[in-house]
Amino acid sequence: MRRSQGGARGARGTAAVRTREGDRSLSRPAAARRAAAAGAAKRTSAPNPHGLTGRATALLVILAALALGYAYPVRVYLTQLAEIDAMRQSQLEQQERIAGLERQAEKWKDDEYIKAQVRRRFFWVYPGQTPLMPIWDPDGKTDQDQTPKPPPPAEPDSWYGKLWTRLDPEQEQKN
């Protein structure tokens, strides 16, 4: 399509420049204005096998921001779950303890159980019975009552230690 010599282009009234190849606008880039030589290869960008594209980089930045944003709330959630589990376990232990105490309270309502406990704990006997006190303890209670005495402190080896033991009034009271 040829334009008039006046330079007007279409209804817009934009100026055009006449060149050898025909009417071309100067507003296009130079690469678009140049005609490719016959048999010339088209320019392409080289592939970047080791780098990331712009979209991949933006996606990684967004994912990293989301991971950082959700890390603290997830940690708080997991901590709360652990606390809830610990409280449930504590409740179960308390319920078992309460059930054991209730069973023991039921035993104390029986008169025979009370009599047996009094005889065992206070060594009471019925009139006419001979009390026997075993000198051995199958439960090992006497071992706990008889605690061994601590060994005497060792004699000091240094000269100042010997001098201090002579001056210490607590040491003389112990000897």
C-alpha positions as CSV (number, residue, x, y, z in Angstrom):
1,M,0.0,0.0,0.0
2,R,1.5,3.3,-1.1
3,R,0.8,6.4,0.7
4,S,0.5,9.9,-0.6
5,Q,3.4,12.1,-0.9
6,G,2.1,14.4,1.9
7,G,3.4,12.0,4.6
8,A,0.0,11.5,6.2
9,R,-0.5,7.9,7.4
10,G,-4.0,6.7,8.0
11,A,-6.5,8.6,10.1
12,R,-4.0,9.3,12.8
13,G,-2.0,11.7,10.9
14,T,1.4,10.4,11.9
15,A,4.3,11.4,9.8
16,A,6.1,8.7,7.8
17,V,9.5,8.7,6.3
18,R,10.0,7.5,2.8
19,T,13.0,5.1,2.4
20,R,14.3,3.0,-0.5
21,E,12.3,-0.1,0.6
22,G,9.1,1.8,0.8
23,D,7.2,3.6,3.6
24,R,8.6,2.6,7.0
25,S,8.1,4.3,10.3
26,L,11.0,5.4,12.4
27,S,9.3,4.4,15.6
28,R,10.1,0.7,15.1
29,P,13.4,-0.7,16.5
30,A,16.3,-0.9,14.1
31,A,16.2,-4.8,14.1
32,A,12.7,-4.7,12.8
33,R,13.6,-2.2,10.2
34,R,16.5,-4.2,8.8
35,A,15.8,-7.0,6.5
36,A,17.5,-10.3,7.2
37,A,20.0,-11.4,4.6
38,A,19.1,-14.5,2.6
39,G,20.2,-17.7,4.4
40,A,21.1,-15.8,7.6
41,A,20.2,-17.6,10.9
42,K,17.7,-16.1,13.3
43,R,19.2,-14.8,16.5
44,T,18.1,-16.6,19.6
45,S,19.2,-16.3,23.2
46,A,21.5,-19.0,24.5
47,P,20.1,-21.5,26.9
48,N,21.2,-21.1,30.5
49,P,21.5,-24.6,31.8
50,H,23.0,-23.7,35.2
51,G,21.0,-20.6,36.1
52,L,17.4,-20.0,37.0
53,T,15.0,-18.1,34.9
54,G,13.3,-15.1,36.3
55,R,10.1,-16.9,37.0
56,A,11.8,-19.7,38.9
57,T,13.7,-17.2,41.0
58,A,10.5,-15.3,41.8
59,L,8.8,-18.6,42.7
60,L,11.7,-19.6,45.0
61,V,11.5,-16.2,46.7
62,I,7.8,-16.5,47.3
63,L,8.1,-20.1,48.6
64,A,10.9,-19.1,51.0
65,A,8.8,-16.2,52.3
66,L,5.8,-18.5,52.8
67,A,8.0,-21.1,54.6
68,L,9.4,-18.4,56.9
69,G,6.0,-17.0,57.5
70,Y,4.5,-20.4,58.4
71,A,7.5,-21.7,60.4
72,Y,6.7,-20.0,63.7
73,P,2.9,-20.7,63.8
74,V,3.6,-24.4,62.9
75,R,6.1,-24.6,65.8
76,V,3.6,-23.1,68.2
77,Y,0.9,-25.5,67.0
78,L,3.2,-28.5,67.5
79,T,4.2,-27.3,71.0
80,Q,0.5,-27.0,71.9
81,L,-0.2,-30.5,70.6
82,A,2.6,-31.8,72.8
83,E,1.2,-29.9,75.8
84,I,-2.2,-31.3,75.2
85,D,-0.8,-34.9,75.1
86,A,1.1,-34.3,78.3
87,M,-2.1,-33.0,80.0
88,R,-4.1,-36.0,78.8
89,Q,-1.4,-38.4,80.2
90,S,-1.4,-36.5,83.5
91,Q,-5.2,-36.8,83.6
92,L,-5.0,-40.5,83.1
93,E,-2.5,-40.9,85.9
94,Q,-4.6,-38.9,88.2
95,Q,-7.7,-40.9,87.4
96,E,-5.8,-44.1,88.1
97,R,-4.5,-42.7,91.4
98,I,-8.1,-41.6,92.4
99,A,-9.4,-45.1,91.5
100,G,-6.7,-46.6,93.7
101,L,-7.6,-44.3,96.6
102,E,-11.3,-45.1,96.2
103,R,-10.5,-48.9,96.4
104,Q,-8.4,-48.3,99.5
105,A,-11.2,-46.3,101.1
106,E,-13.6,-49.1,100.4
107,K,-11.3,-51.5,102.3
108,W,-11.3,-49.2,105.3
109,K,-15.1,-49.5,105.5
110,D,-14.7,-53.2,106.4
111,D,-14.3,-53.9,110.2
112,E,-12.2,-57.0,109.7
113,Y,-9.7,-55.0,107.5
114,I,-9.4,-52.4,110.2
115,K,-8.8,-55.0,112.9
116,A,-6.1,-56.7,110.8
117,Q,-4.4,-53.3,110.2
118,V,-4.4,-52.4,113.9
119,R,-2.9,-55.8,114.8
120,R,-0.3,-55.6,112.1
121,R,0.7,-51.9,112.6
122,F,0.4,-51.5,116.4
123,F,1.1,-55.2,117.3
124,W,-2.1,-55.5,119.2
125,V,-3.4,-58.9,120.2
126,Y,-6.7,-60.3,121.4
127,P,-6.9,-61.1,125.1
128,G,-5.4,-64.5,125.8
129,Q,-3.1,-64.5,122.7
130,T,0.7,-64.4,123.0
131,P,2.3,-61.7,120.9
132,L,5.2,-62.9,118.8
133,M,7.8,-60.4,117.6
134,P,10.0,-61.8,114.8
135,I,13.6,-60.7,115.0
136,W,14.0,-61.0,111.3
137,D,12.2,-58.7,108.9
138,P,11.1,-60.2,105.7
139,D,10.1,-56.7,104.3
140,G,13.5,-55.2,105.1
141,K,12.1,-52.4,107.2
142,T,14.7,-52.7,109.9
143,D,17.5,-52.1,107.4
144,Q,16.0,-48.7,106.8
145,D,15.7,-47.9,110.5
146,Q,19.3,-48.7,111.2
147,T,21.3,-46.3,109.1
148,P,25.0,-46.8,109.3
149,K,27.1,-44.2,111.0
150,P,29.2,-42.1,108.8
151,P,32.9,-42.8,108.9
152,P,35.1,-40.4,110.9
153,P,36.8,-37.7,108.8
154,A,40.2,-38.6,107.5
155,E,43.3,-37.1,109.1
156,P,44.6,-34.1,107.1
157,D,47.9,-34.6,105.2
158,S,49.1,-31.1,104.9
159,W,50.7,-29.0,107.7
160,Y,48.0,-26.3,107.6
161,G,45.3,-29.0,107.7
162,K,46.8,-30.4,110.9
163,L,47.1,-26.9,112.4
164,W,43.5,-26.1,111.5
165,T,42.2,-29.3,113.2
166,R,44.1,-28.3,116.4
167,L,42.5,-24.8,116.4
168,D,39.0,-25.9,115.4
169,P,36.9,-26.2,118.6
170,E,34.3,-28.5,116.9
171,Q,37.0,-31.1,116.2
172,E,38.0,-31.2,119.8
173,Q,34.4,-31.7,121.0
174,K,34.0,-34.6,118.5
175,N,37.1,-36.3,119.8
